[in-house]
Amino acid sequence: MDWEKLLGILKEQSQMLETLLELHEQERIALCRLDTAMLEEVVAKKELLFSQFKKLEQGRIELCKTENLDAKPLKNLIEIAPREFSNKFAQLRKELKKNAEKLDSKSKMNNSLIINAQLQTDMLINIIAYASTETYNPDGKFENRGLSTMTRTI
């Protein structure tokens, strides 16, 4: 087994997860500001990083398969690796697991922000649609003007 190559892949994946954490924070800021340009930029960066991460993971799996290790999880590789790599793999596994948990938490928080923004938008559209359909005429009498342009297009 090329333990050095495997270690390199895992280090690269760990760095990518740290970058993803930073991008999730930028995404949160964009969502709070309702900055669509910033949000689009961050999402594009995240998608690129995810695809690179998947390629690295596929490389890790292929490396294991060439050694007849059937893409074993890192936990199992730690047990069979030489001592000098075993300790490094164990440390990287802790980092990867910690960062994956942080990513999950940040992702859930960002999803909540998206849901809140959608609810606020729906509420504002309902207010605009209602305000534009029912009003008083110049004689002071209540009248229903029908659906507003906004409501008809939605």
Secondary structure, 3 states (H helix, E strand, C coil): CCHHHHHHHHHHHHHHHHHHHHHHHHHHHHHHHCCHHHHHHHHHHHHHHHHHHHHHHHHHHHHHHHCCCCCCCHHHHHHHCCHHHHHHHHHHHHHHHHHHHHHHHHHHHHHHHHHHHHHHHHHHHHHHHHHHHEEECCCCCEEECCCCHHHHHC
